Amino acid sequence: MKNLALHVKKFLKSEDGPTAVEYAVMLALIIIVCLLSITAIGNNANATFDRVAQALSATAS
């Protein structure tokens, strides 16, 4: 039991825990930025395809 307490004490003193949390926060922010970028690119591509479709239908008429 004393050994377990020593391990817990070492873990709380070490900086591995906060470092892991920092990496998790950075990863979450990177994922959010990626999702926002992909959404923006998708919306722009959709708008471009709509303009091309309207231009083609206008020339076909």
PQR file of N, CA, C, O and H, with PARSE charges and radii, in Angstrom:
ATOM      1  N   MET A   1       0.827  -1.196   0.000 -0.4000 1.5000
ATOM      2  CA  MET A   1       0.000   0.000   0.000 -0.0000 2.0000
ATOM      3  C   MET A   1       0.863   1.248   0.000  0.5500 1.7000
ATOM      4  O   MET A   1       0.535   2.248  -0.638 -0.5500 1.4000
ATOM      5  N   LYS A   2       1.978   1.175   0.729 -0.4000 1.5000
ATOM      6  CA  LYS A   2       2.896   2.317   0.785 -0.0000 2.0000
ATOM      7  C   LYS A   2       3.501   2.576  -0.597  0.5500 1.7000
ATOM      8  O   LYS A   2       3.722   3.723  -0.985 -0.5500 1.4000
ATOM      9  H   LYS A   2       2.245   0.363   1.248  0.4000 1.0000
ATOM     10  N   ASN A   3       3.763   1.501  -1.326 -0.4000 1.5000
ATOM     11  CA  ASN A   3       4.322   1.601  -2.667 -0.0000 2.0000
ATOM     12  C   ASN A   3       3.351   2.337  -3.602  0.5500 1.7000
ATOM     13  O   ASN A   3       3.773   3.164  -4.411 -0.5500 1.4000
ATOM     14  H   ASN A   3       3.584   0.569  -1.012  0.4000 1.0000
ATOM     15  N   LEU A   4       2.060   2.035  -3.488 -0.4000 1.5000
ATOM     16  CA  LEU A   4       1.049   2.695  -4.308 -0.0000 2.0000
ATOM     17  C   LEU A   4       0.994   4.186  -3.995  0.5500 1.7000
ATOM     18  O   LEU A   4       0.888   5.018  -4.897 -0.5500 1.4000
ATOM     19  H   LEU A   4       1.717   1.364  -2.831  0.4000 1.0000
ATOM     20  N   ALA A   5       1.068   4.510  -2.719 -0.4000 1.5000
ATOM     21  CA  ALA A   5       1.052   5.920  -2.320 -0.0000 2.0000
ATOM     22  C   ALA A   5       2.259   6.655  -2.881  0.5500 1.7000
ATOM     23  O   ALA A   5       2.146   7.806  -3.303 -0.5500 1.4000
ATOM     24  H   ALA A   5       1.154   3.834  -1.987  0.4000 1.0000
ATOM     25  N   LEU A   6       3.395   6.010  -2.888 -0.4000 1.5000
ATOM     26  CA  LEU A   6       4.601   6.643  -3.442 -0.0000 2.0000
ATOM     27  C   LEU A   6       4.448   6.881  -4.945  0.5500 1.7000
ATOM     28  O   LEU A   6       4.866   7.919  -5.458 -0.5500 1.4000
ATOM     29  H   LEU A   6       3.488   5.076  -2.545  0.4000 1.0000
ATOM     30  N   HIS A   7       3.846   5.913  -5.650 -0.4000 1.5000
ATOM     31  CA  HIS A   7       3.634   6.071  -7.093 -0.0000 2.0000
ATOM     32  C   HIS A   7       2.664   7.215  -7.380  0.5500 1.7000
ATOM     33  O   HIS A   7       2.875   7.995  -8.309 -0.5500 1.4000
ATOM     34  H   HIS A   7       3.506   5.070  -5.233  0.4000 1.0000
ATOM     35  N   VAL A   8       1.613   7.310  -6.590 -0.4000 1.5000
ATOM     36  CA  VAL A   8       0.637   8.388  -6.776 -0.0000 2.0000
ATOM     37  C   VAL A   8       1.297   9.738  -6.505  0.5500 1.7000
ATOM     38  O   VAL A   8       1.071  10.705  -7.233 -0.5500 1.4000
ATOM     39  H   VAL A   8       1.441   6.677  -5.836  0.4000 1.0000
ATOM     40  N   LYS A   9       2.099   9.796  -5.473 -0.4000 1.5000
ATOM     41  CA  LYS A   9       2.796  11.036  -5.117 -0.0000 2.0000
ATOM     42  C   LYS A   9       3.747  11.458  -6.239  0.5500 1.7000
ATOM     43  O   LYS A   9       3.805  12.632  -6.606 -0.5500 1.4000
ATOM     44  H   LYS A   9       2.283   9.011  -4.881  0.4000 1.0000
ATOM     45  N   LYS A  10       4.496  10.481  -6.783 -0.4000 1.5000
ATOM     46  CA  LYS A  10       5.410  10.765  -7.905 -0.0000 2.0000
ATOM     47  C   LYS A  10       4.646  11.281  -9.116  0.5500 1.7000
ATOM     48  O   LYS A  10       5.067  12.234  -9.772 -0.5500 1.4000
ATOM     49  H   LYS A  10       4.449   9.528  -6.485  0.4000 1.0000
ATOM     50  N   PHE A  11       3.502  10.632  -9.409 -0.4000 1.5000
ATOM     51  CA  PHE A  11       2.708  11.031 -10.575 -0.0000 2.0000
ATOM     52  C   PHE A  11       2.196  12.459 -10.421  0.5500 1.7000
ATOM     53  O   PHE A  11       2.198  13.230 -11.381 -0.5500 1.4000
ATOM     54  H   PHE A  11       3.160   9.858  -8.877  0.4000 1.0000
ATOM     55  N   LEU A  12       1.761  12.808  -9.217 -0.4000 1.5000
ATOM     56  CA  LEU A  12       1.238  14.150  -9.004 -0.0000 2.0000
ATOM     57  C   LEU A  12       2.337  15.204  -9.074  0.5500 1.7000
ATOM     58  O   LEU A  12       2.077  16.346  -9.452 -0.5500 1.4000
ATOM     59  H   LEU A  12       1.760  12.182  -8.437  0.4000 1.0000
ATOM     60  N   LYS A  13       3.547  14.833  -8.717 -0.4000 1.5000
ATOM     61  CA  LYS A  13       4.661  15.783  -8.790 -0.0000 2.0000
ATOM     62  C   LYS A  13       5.206  15.919 -10.209  0.5500 1.7000
ATOM     63  O   LYS A  13       5.695  16.981 -10.592 -0.5500 1.4000
ATOM     64  H   LYS A  13       3.757  13.905  -8.411  0.4000 1.0000
ATOM     65  N   SER A  14       5.122  14.846 -10.981 -0.4000 1.5000
ATOM     66  CA  SER A  14       5.674  14.884 -12.339 -0.0000 2.0000
ATOM     67  C   SER A  14       4.849  15.815 -13.215  0.5500 1.7000
ATOM     68  O   SER A  14       3.707  16.145 -12.898 -0.5500 1.4000
ATOM     69  H   SER A  14       4.725  13.983 -10.670  0.4000 1.0000
ATOM     70  N   GLU A  15       5.443  16.226 -14.309 -0.4000 1.5000
ATOM     71  CA  GLU A  15       4.757  17.147 -15.210 -0.0000 2.0000
ATOM     72  C   GLU A  15       4.182  16.436 -16.430  0.5500 1.7000
ATOM     73  O   GLU A  15       3.807  17.087 -17.406 -0.5500 1.4000
ATOM     74  H   GLU A  15       6.371  15.958 -14.567  0.4000 1.0000
ATOM     75  N   ASP A  16       4.112  15.131 -16.386 -0.4000 1.5000
ATOM     76  CA  ASP A  16       3.555  14.379 -17.512 -0.0000 2.0000
ATOM     77  C   ASP A  16       2.058  14.625 -17.650  0.5500 1.7000
ATOM     78  O   ASP A  16       1.552  14.731 -18.767 -0.5500 1.4000
ATOM     79  H   ASP A  16       4.417  14.603 -15.594  0.4000 1.0000
ATOM     80  N   GLY A  17       1.349  14.716 -16.542 -0.4000 1.5000
ATOM     81  CA  GLY A  17      -0.094  14.940 -16.570 -0.0000 2.0000
ATOM     82  C   GLY A  17      -0.467  16.258 -17.230  0.5500 1.7000
ATOM     83  O   GLY A  17      -1.261  16.266 -18.171 -0.5500 1.4000
ATOM     84  H   GLY A  17       1.760  14.629 -15.635  0.4000 1.0000
ATOM     85  N   PRO A  18       0.096  17.393 -16.751 -0.5600 1.5000
ATOM     86  CA  PRO A  18      -0.219  18.674 -17.387  0.2800 2.0000
ATOM     87  C   PRO A  18       0.207  18.722 -18.853  0.5500 1.7000
ATOM     88  O   PRO A  18      -0.469  19.334 -19.680 -0.5500 1.4000
ATOM     89  N   THR A  19       1.326  18.078 -19.172 -0.4000 1.5000
ATOM     90  CA  THR A  19       1.788  18.070 -20.557 -0.0000 2.0000
ATOM     91  C   THR A  19       0.787  17.332 -21.437  0.5500 1.7000
ATOM     92  O   THR A  19       0.491  17.774 -22.547 -0.5500 1.4000
ATOM     93  H   THR A  19       1.876  17.581 -18.500  0.4000 1.0000
ATOM     94  N   ALA A  20       0.269  16.222 -20.952 -0.4000 1.5000
ATOM     95  CA  ALA A  20      -0.722  15.460 -21.719 -0.0000 2.0000
ATOM     96  C   ALA A  20      -1.986  16.292 -21.913  0.5500 1.7000
ATOM     97  O   ALA A  20      -2.592  16.262 -22.984 -0.5500 1.4000
ATOM     98  H   ALA A  20       0.509  15.863 -20.050  0.4000 1.0000
ATOM     99  N   VAL A  21      -2.379  17.026 -20.895 -0.4000 1.5000
ATOM    100  CA  VAL A  21      -3.562  17.878 -21.016 -0.0000 2.0000
ATOM    101  C   VAL A  21      -3.319  18.979 -22.036  0.5500 1.7000
ATOM    102  O   VAL A  21      -4.201  19.289 -22.837 -0.5500 1.4000
ATOM    103  H   VAL A  21      -1.886  17.051 -20.025  0.4000 1.0000
ATOM    104  N   GLU A  22      -2.139  19.567 -22.013 -0.4000 1.5000
ATOM    105  CA  GLU A  22      -1.812  20.616 -22.992 -0.0000 2.0000
ATOM    106  C   GLU A  22      -1.857  20.060 -24.411  0.5500 1.7000
ATOM    107  O   GLU A  22      -2.381  20.710 -25.316 -0.5500 1.4000
ATOM    108  H   GLU A  22      -1.423  19.315 -21.362  0.4000 1.0000
ATOM    109  N   TYR A  23      -1.315  18.872 -24.607 -0.4000 1.5000
ATOM    110  CA  TYR A  23      -1.355  18.261 -25.935 -0.0000 2.0000
ATOM    111  C   TYR A  23      -2.790  17.964 -26.364  0.5500 1.7000
ATOM    112  O   TYR A  23      -3.132  18.122 -27.536 -0.5500 1.4000
ATOM    113  H   TYR A  23      -0.890  18.344 -23.872  0.4000 1.0000
ATOM    114  N   ALA A  24      -3.619  17.541 -25.436 -0.4000 1.5000
ATOM    115  CA  ALA A  24      -5.018  17.260 -25.761 -0.0000 2.0000
ATOM    116  C   ALA A  24      -5.743  18.540 -26.163  0.5500 1.7000
ATOM    117  O   ALA A  24      -6.546  18.532 -27.097 -0.5500 1.4000
ATOM    118  H   ALA A  24      -3.342  17.412 -24.483  0.4000 1.0000
ATOM    119  N   VAL A  25      -5.464  19.636 -25.465 -0.4000 1.5000
ATOM    120  CA  VAL A  25      -6.087  20.919 -25.818 -0.0000 2.0000
ATOM    121  C   VAL A  25      -5.611  21.376 -27.191  0.5500 1.7000
ATOM    122  O   VAL A  25      -6.413  21.837 -28.003 -0.5500 1.4000
ATOM    123  H   VAL A  25      -4.812  19.642 -24.707  0.4000 1.0000
ATOM    124  N   MET A  26      -4.317  21.253 -27.457 -0.4000 1.5000
ATOM    125  CA  MET A  26      -3.792  21.643 -28.777 -0.0000 2.0000
ATOM    126  C   MET A  26      -4.410  20.788 -29.873  0.5500 1.7000
ATOM    127  O   MET A  26      -4.760  21.303 -30.935 -0.5500 1.4000
ATOM    128  H   MET A  26      -3.665  20.878 -26.798  0.4000 1.0000
ATOM    129  N   LEU A  27      -4.550  19.493 -29.631 -0.4000 1.5000
ATOM    130  CA  LEU A  27      -5.149  18.598 -30.619 -0.0000 2.0000
ATOM    131  C   LEU A  27      -6.600  18.983 -30.882  0.5500 1.7000
ATOM    132  O   LEU A  27      -7.046  18.983 -32.030 -0.5500 1.4000
ATOM    133  H   LEU A  27      -4.266  19.074 -28.769  0.4000 1.0000
ATOM    134  N   ALA A  28      -7.332  19.309 -29.831 -0.4000 1.5000
ATOM    135  CA  ALA A  28      -8.726  19.723 -30.003 -0.0000 2.0000
ATOM    136  C   ALA A  28      -8.810  21.004 -30.825  0.5500 1.7000
ATOM    137  O   ALA A  28      -9.672  21.126 -31.696 -0.5500 1.4000
ATOM    138  H   ALA A  28      -6.969  19.309 -28.898  0.4000 1.0000
ATOM    139  N   LEU A  29      -7.927  21.955 -30.559 -0.4000 1.5000
ATOM    140  CA  LEU A  29      -7.933  23.206 -31.339 -0.0000 2.0000
ATOM    141  C   LEU A  29      -7.573  22.957 -32.804  0.5500 1.7000
ATOM    142  O   LEU A  29      -8.162  23.560 -33.701 -0.5500 1.4000
ATOM    143  H   LEU A  29      -7.227  21.857 -29.852  0.4000 1.0000
ATOM    144  N   ILE A  30      -6.619  22.081 -33.040 -0.4000 1.5000
ATOM    145  CA  ILE A  30      -6.240  21.755 -34.419 -0.0000 2.0000
ATOM    146  C   ILE A  30      -7.415  21.100 -35.139  0.5500 1.7000
ATOM    147  O   ILE A  30      -7.682  21.417 -36.298 -0.5500 1.4000
ATOM    148  H   ILE A  30      -6.140  21.591 -32.311  0.4000 1.0000
ATOM    149  N   ILE A  31      -8.112  20.201 -34.471 -0.4000 1.5000
ATOM    150  CA  ILE A  31      -9.267  19.538 -35.087 -0.0000 2.0000
ATOM    151  C   ILE A  31     -10.357  20.547 -35.416  0.5500 1.7000
ATOM    152  O   ILE A  31     -10.971  20.476 -36.481 -0.5500 1.4000
ATOM    153  H   ILE A  31      -7.895  19.944 -33.529  0.4000 1.0000
ATOM    154  N   ILE A  32     -10.601  21.490 -34.502 -0.4000 1.5000
ATOM    155  CA  ILE A  32     -11.624  22.519 -34.748 -0.0000 2.0000
ATOM    156  C   ILE A  32     -11.249  23.366 -35.950  0.5500 1.7000
ATOM    157  O   ILE A  32     -12.098  23.646 -36.797 -0.5500 1.4000
ATOM    158  H   ILE A  32     -10.102  21.547 -33.637  0.4000 1.0000
ATOM    159  N   VAL A  33      -9.991  23.778 -36.039 -0.4000 1.5000
ATOM    160  CA  VAL A  33      -9.544  24.585 -37.175 -0.0000 2.0000
ATOM    161  C   VAL A  33      -9.676  23.801 -38.476  0.5500 1.7000
ATOM    162  O   VAL A  33     -10.100  24.352 -39.492 -0.5500 1.4000
ATOM    163  H   VAL A  33      -9.302  23.551 -35.351  0.4000 1.0000
ATOM    164  N   CYS A  34      -9.319  22.526 -38.451 -0.4000 1.5000
ATOM    165  CA  CYS A  34      -9.442  21.694 -39.653 -0.0000 2.0000
ATOM    166  C   CYS A  34     -10.899  21.571 -40.090  0.5500 1.7000
ATOM    167  O   CYS A  34     -11.204  21.696 -41.276 -0.5500 1.4000
ATOM    168  H   CYS A  34      -8.974  22.079 -37.625  0.4000 1.0000
ATOM    169  N   LEU A  35     -11.793  21.329 -39.147 -0.4000 1.5000
ATOM    170  CA  LEU A  35     -13.207  21.201 -39.497 -0.0000 2.0000
ATOM    171  C   LEU A  35     -13.766  22.503 -40.067  0.5500 1.7000
ATOM    172  O   LEU A  35     -14.524  22.486 -41.036 -0.5500 1.4000
ATOM    173  H   LEU A  35     -11.545  21.227 -38.183  0.4000 1.0000
ATOM    174  N   LEU A  36     -13.391  23.626 -39.464 -0.4000 1.5000
ATOM    175  CA  LEU A  36     -13.856  24.915 -39.982 -0.0000 2.0000
ATOM    176  C   LEU A  36     -13.307  25.180 -41.384  0.5500 1.7000
ATOM    177  O   LEU A  36     -14.020  25.692 -42.246 -0.5500 1.4000
ATOM    178  H   LEU A  36     -12.775  23.640 -38.677  0.4000 1.0000
ATOM    179  N   SER A  37     -12.052  24.832 -41.606 -0.4000 1.5000
ATOM    180  CA  SER A  37     -11.450  25.026 -42.930 -0.0000 2.0000
ATOM    181  C   SER A  37     -12.122  24.150 -43.974  0.5500 1.7000
ATOM    182  O   SER A  37     -12.419  24.606 -45.078 -0.5500 1.4000
ATOM    183  H   SER A  37     -11.473  24.416 -40.905  0.4000 1.0000
ATOM    184  N   ILE A  38     -12.358  22.904 -43.628 -0.4000 1.5000
ATOM    185  CA  ILE A  38     -13.003  21.989 -44.577 -0.0000 2.0000
ATOM    186  C   ILE A  38     -14.413  22.468 -44.899  0.5500 1.7000
ATOM    187  O   ILE A  38     -14.850  22.391 -46.047 -0.5500 1.4000
ATOM    188  H   ILE A  38     -12.116  22.534 -42.731  0.4000 1.0000
ATOM    189  N   THR A  39     -15.122  22.960 -43.891 -0.4000 1.5000
ATOM    190  CA  THR A  39     -16.470  23.481 -44.116 -0.0000 2.0000
ATOM    191  C   THR A  39     -16.442  24.686 -45.044  0.5500 1.7000
ATOM    192  O   THR A  39     -17.264  24.796 -45.954 -0.5500 1.4000
ATOM    193  H   THR A  39     -14.766  23.022 -42.958  0.4000 1.0000
ATOM    194  N   ALA A  40     -15.496  25.590 -44.813 -0.4000 1.5000
ATOM    195  CA  ALA A  40     -15.388  26.786 -45.652 -0.0000 2.0000
ATOM    196  C   ALA A  40     -15.037  26.411 -47.093  0.5500 1.7000
ATOM    197  O   ALA A  40     -15.609  26.957 -48.036 -0.5500 1.4000
ATOM    198  H   ALA A  40     -14.828  25.501 -44.073  0.4000 1.0000
ATOM    199  N   ILE A  41     -14.115  25.496 -47.256 -0.4000 1.5000
ATOM    200  CA  ILE A  41     -13.731  25.062 -48.604 -0.0000 2.0000
ATOM    201  C   ILE A  41     -14.916  24.386 -49.291  0.5500 1.7000
ATOM    202  O   ILE A  41     -15.160  24.606 -50.478 -0.5500 1.4000
ATOM    203  H   ILE A  41     -13.651  25.052 -46.490  0.4000 1.0000
ATOM    204  N   GLY A  42     -15.647  23.567 -48.545 -0.4000 1.5000
ATOM    205  CA  GLY A  42     -16.817  22.899 -49.120 -0.0000 2.0000
ATOM    206  C   GLY A  42     -17.879  23.890 -49.548  0.5500 1.7000
ATOM    207  O   GLY A  42     -18.474  23.739 -50.615 -0.5500 1.4000
ATOM    208  H   GLY A  42     -15.449  23.388 -47.582  0.4000 1.0000
ATOM    209  N   ASN A  43     -18.127  24.909 -48.724 -0.4000 1.5000
ATOM    210  CA  ASN A  43     -19.112  25.925 -49.086 -0.0000 2.0000
ATOM    211  C   ASN A  43     -18.685  26.702 -50.325  0.5500 1.7000
ATOM    212  O   ASN A  43     -19.504  26.990 -51.198 -0.5500 1.4000
ATOM    213  H   ASN A  43     -17.643  25.032 -47.858  0.4000 1.0000
ATOM    214  N   ASN A  44     -17.396  27.042 -50.399 -0.4000 1.5000
ATOM    215  CA  ASN A  44     -16.893  27.757 -51.582 -0.0000 2.0000
ATOM    216  C   ASN A  44     -16.995  26.892 -52.835  0.5500 1.7000
ATOM    217  O   ASN A  44     -17.369  27.380 -53.901 -0.5500 1.4000
ATOM    218  H   ASN A  44     -16.730  26.809 -49.690  0.4000 1.0000
ATOM    219  N   ALA A  45     -16.665  25.623 -52.707 -0.4000 1.5000
ATOM    220  CA  ALA A  45     -16.762  24.726 -53.857 -0.0000 2.0000
ATOM    221  C   ALA A  45     -18.217  24.575 -54.291  0.5500 1.7000
ATOM    222  O   ALA A  45     -18.504  24.554 -55.488 -0.5500 1.4000
ATOM    223  H   ALA A  45     -16.361  25.227 -51.841  0.4000 1.0000
ATOM    224  N   ASN A  46     -19.122  24.472 -53.350 -0.4000 1.5000
ATOM    225  CA  ASN A  46     -20.538  24.344 -53.671 -0.0000 2.0000
ATOM    226  C   ASN A  46     -21.038  25.595 -54.394  0.5500 1.7000
ATOM    227  O   ASN A  46     -21.789  25.496 -55.365 -0.5500 1.4000
ATOM    228  H   ASN A  46     -18.889  24.489 -52.378  0.4000 1.0000
ATOM    229  N   ALA A  47     -20.626  26.758 -53.924 -0.4000 1.5000
ATOM    230  CA  ALA A  47     -21.029  28.003 -54.577 -0.0000 2.0000
ATOM    231  C   ALA A  47     -20.472  28.073 -55.992  0.5500 1.7000
ATOM    232  O   ALA A  47     -21.157  28.526 -56.909 -0.5500 1.4000
ATOM    233  H   ALA A  47     -20.016  26.838 -53.135  0.4000 1.0000
ATOM    234  N   THR A  48     -19.249  27.633 -56.172 -0.4000 1.5000
ATOM    235  CA  THR A  48     -18.645  27.635 -57.515 -0.0000 2.0000
ATOM    236  C   THR A  48     -19.396  26.699 -58.446  0.5500 1.7000
ATOM    237  O   THR A  48     -19.684  27.063 -59.586 -0.5500 1.4000
ATOM    238  H   THR A  48     -18.692  27.264 -55.428  0.4000 1.0000
ATOM    239  N   PHE A  49     -19.718  25.500 -57.981 -0.4000 1.5000
ATOM    240  CA  PHE A  49     -20.464  24.550 -58.809 -0.0000 2.0000
ATOM    241  C   PHE A  49     -21.844  25.096 -59.160  0.5500 1.7000
ATOM    242  O   PHE A  49     -22.324  24.899 -60.276 -0.5500 1.4000
ATOM    243  H   PHE A  49     -19.484  25.204 -57.055  0.4000 1.0000
ATOM    244  N   ASP A  50     -22.482  25.780 -58.212 -0.4000 1.5000
ATOM    245  CA  ASP A  50     -23.785  26.383 -58.496 -0.0000 2.0000
ATOM    246  C   ASP A  50     -23.680  27.450 -59.581  0.5500 1.7000
ATOM    247  O   ASP A  50     -24.529  27.514 -60.470 -0.5500 1.4000
ATOM    248  H   ASP A  50     -22.091  25.939 -57.305  0.4000 1.0000
ATOM    249  N   ARG A  51     -22.636  28.294 -59.515 -0.4000 1.5000
ATOM    250  CA  ARG A  51     -22.442  29.333 -60.544 -0.0000 2.0000
ATOM    251  C   ARG A  51     -22.198  28.709 -61.908  0.5500 1.7000
ATOM    252  O   ARG A  51     -22.726  29.179 -62.916 -0.5500 1.4000
ATOM    253  H   ARG A  51     -21.946  28.241 -58.792  0.4000 1.0000
ATOM    254  N   VAL A  52     -21.397  27.650 -61.937 -0.4000 1.5000
ATOM    255  CA  VAL A  52     -21.107  26.982 -63.208 -0.0000 2.0000
ATOM    256  C   VAL A  52     -22.390  26.344 -63.748  0.5500 1.7000
ATOM    257  O   VAL A  52     -22.651  26.416 -64.949 -0.5500 1.4000
ATOM    258  H   VAL A  52     -20.969  27.268 -61.118  0.4000 1.0000
ATOM    259  N   ALA A  53     -23.183  25.729 -62.892 -0.4000 1.5000
ATOM    260  CA  ALA A  53     -24.424  25.098 -63.338 -0.0000 2.0000
ATOM    261  C   ALA A  53     -25.392  26.141 -63.872  0.5500 1.7000
ATOM    262  O   ALA A  53     -26.060  25.907 -64.880 -0.5500 1.4000
ATOM    263  H   ALA A  53     -22.971  25.671 -61.917  0.4000 1.0000
ATOM    264  N   GLN A  54     -25.478  27.295 -63.207 -0.4000 1.5000
ATOM    265  CA  GLN A  54     -26.357  28.364 -63.693 -0.0000 2.0000
ATOM    266  C   GLN A  54     -25.869  28.927 -65.029  0.5500 1.7000
ATOM    267  O   GLN A  54     -26.669  29.233 -65.913 -0.5500 1.4000
ATOM    268  H   GLN A  54     -24.936  27.485 -62.389  0.4000 1.0000
ATOM    269  N   ALA A  55     -24.547  29.059 -65.164 -0.4000 1.5000
ATOM    270  CA  ALA A  55     -23.989  29.563 -66.418 -0.0000 2.0000
ATOM    271  C   ALA A  55     -24.258  28.582 -67.559  0.5500 1.7000
ATOM    272  O   ALA A  55     -24.577  28.986 -68.677 -0.5500 1.4000
ATOM    273  H   ALA A  55     -23.897  28.810 -64.446  0.4000 1.0000
ATOM    274  N   LEU A  56     -24.123  27.292 -67.260 -0.4000 1.5000
ATOM    275  CA  LEU A  56     -24.368  26.297 -68.310 -0.0000 2.0000
ATOM    276  C   LEU A  56     -25.841  26.234 -68.688  0.5500 1.7000
ATOM    277  O   LEU A  56     -26.176  26.079 -69.863 -0.5500 1.4000
ATOM    278  H   LEU A  56     -23.863  26.964 -66.352  0.4000 1.0000
ATOM    279  N   SER A  57     -26.713  26.353 -67.709 -0.4000 1.5000
ATOM    280  CA  SER A  57     -28.136  26.302 -68.030 -0.0000 2.0000
ATOM    281  C   SER A  57     -28.567  27.578 -68.755  0.5500 1.7000
ATOM    282  O   SER A  57     -29.498  27.539 -69.559 -0.5500 1.4000
ATOM    283  H   SER A  57     -26.441  26.478 -66.755  0.4000 1.0000
ATOM    284  N   ALA A  58     -27.909  28.704 -68.486 -0.4000 1.5000
ATOM    285  CA  ALA A  58     -28.244  29.953 -69.168 -0.0000 2.0000
ATOM    286  C   ALA A  58     -27.799  29.888 -70.637  0.5500 1.7000
ATOM    287  O   ALA A  58     -28.488  30.416 -71.509 -0.5500 1.4000
ATOM    288  H   ALA A  58     -27.152  28.736 -67.833  0.4000 1.0000
ATOM    289  N   THR A  59     -26.661  29.252 -70.917 -0.4000 1.5000
ATOM    290  CA  THR A  59     -26.184  29.149 -72.281 -0.0000 2.0000
ATOM    291  C   THR A  59     -26.954  28.095 -73.070  0.5500 1.7000
ATOM    292  O   THR A  59     -27.042  28.176 -74.295 -0.5500 1.4000
ATOM    293  H   THR A  59     -26.101  28.823 -70.209  0.4000 1.0000
ATOM    294  N   ALA A  60     -27.513  27.100 -72.367 -0.4000 1.5000
ATOM    295  CA  ALA A  60     -28.243  26.036 -73.033 -0.0000 2.0000
ATOM    296  C   ALA A  60     -29.628  26.498 -73.454  0.5500 1.7000
ATOM    297  O   ALA A  60     -30.219  25.923 -74.368 -0.5500 1.4000
ATOM    298  H   ALA A  60     -27.441  27.033 -71.372  0.4000 1.0000
ATOM    299  N   SER A  61     -30.148  27.517 -72.808 -0.4000 1.5000
ATOM    300  CA  SER A  61     -31.513  27.959 -73.123 -0.0000 2.0000
ATOM    301  C   SER A  61     -31.589  28.735 -74.383  0.5500 1.7000
ATOM    302  O   SER A  61     -32.671  29.172 -74.775 -0.5500 1.4000
ATOM    303  H   SER A  61     -29.668  27.984 -72.066  0.4000 1.0000
TER
END
